[in-house]
Amino acid sequence: EPEVTQTPSHQVTQMGQEVILRCVPISNHLYFYWYRQILGQKVEFLVSFYNNEISEKSEIFDDQFSVERPDGSNFTLKIRSTKLEDSAMYFCASSEDGADRTQYFGPGTRLLVL
Amino acid sequence: GENVEQHPSTLSVQEGDSAVIKCTYSDSASNYFPWYKQELGKRPQLIIDIRSNVGEKKDQRIAVTLNKTAKHFSLHITETQPEDSAVYFCAASRTGGFKTIFGAGTRLFVKA
């Protein structure tokens, strides 16, 4: 069964550094999402992406964040200048259609900002 | 803004008993309600979902009910087993929308 994959599984970085989290969505899916989950808390929507542009974003997704689909398979989340509070698990998800279709989550990238 | 409230935050049941988790949502335009199970350190996995044109859906030991008038929906797990122990999240989104709002989660413990 096809799965969403994410790399790296863990990332440790210094405050102020840039990080890029990578995701490979399921190949026939058209909608892509990033979520974050601070340890022990709920899953929070960050951004959705369709047709090579952001379709919706949350208030968390400020100017420090950006997303890109650099080629036909990868979907990336960039945090320009990391802060301590960016430490969280970041999940990528994809769906065939919009948010009202089953979203398949990747295994996550655990980001620790020191 | 949109919000999904989930209760209880923790639920402990004996193996074989039923477990019920309840959610309410604020956005009246929401019409898709998935439930996810998340085991420790793992990704959320969809276990069941319901759309606003039905009031109930069942899949083996799991059922979900929806009351659109009251804007609440519930997850029912019957004959619970230790492997049902996990965190369960409810969520809501709109048809044609791009954002899914999650509840705060319920940590379910099933005692053998």
Interface residues (C-beta under 8 A of the other chain):
Chain A: Y31 Y33 Q41 K42 V43 E44 F45 S48 Y50 S55 E56 S58 F91 G98 A99 D100 T102 Q103 Y104 F105 G106 P107 G108
Chain B: N31 Y32 P34 Y36 K42 R43 P44 Q45 L46 D49 R51 F89 A91 S93 R94 T95 G96 G97 F98 K99 T100 I101 F102 G103 A104 G105
